[in-house]
């Protein structure tokens, strides 16, 4: 998964994460000014990725499972 930031000159790569499967959801909660992302991983199911201030985690399988309330409030980005 690649995350880009829109700029006046186009787009700048912010972060890349591997081992991400659809669906990808956008959490209603923010960390360090960016919305958290909820992605599906084969071994853990739905996990939450928090922005560190510079990027999202590269390996989602090492992240915590998402809380059910956050999952239910999330909006879908990619089915």
DAKALIN-V715072 format. One record per residue. N is the residue number from 1. PSI is psi as a letter, one per 30 degrees, with the letter a starting at -180 (999 if undefined). Layout:
# DAKALIN-V715072
((N,PSI) (N,PSI))
This chain:
# DAKALIN-V715072
((1,k) (2,k) (3,k) (4,l) (5,k) (6,k) (7,l) (8,f) (9,f) (10,b) (11,k) (12,k) (13,k) (14,e) (15,l) (16,k) (17,k) (18,l) (19,h) (20,k) (21,l) (22,l) (23,l) (24,k) (25,l) (26,k) (27,l) (28,f) (29,k) (30,k) (31,k) (32,h) (33,f) (34,k) (35,k) (36,l) (37,k) (38,k) (39,l) (40,k) (41,k) (42,e) (43,e) (44,f) (45,b) (46,k) (47,l) (48,k) (49,k) (50,k) (51,k) (52,f) (53,f) (54,f) (55,l) (56,l) (57,k) (58,e) (59,j) (60,f) (61,f) (62,g) (63,l) (64,l) (65,k) (66,k) (67,k) (68,e) (69,e) (70,e) (71,e) (72,f) (73,f) (74,l) (75,l) (76,k) (77,e) (78,k) (79,999))
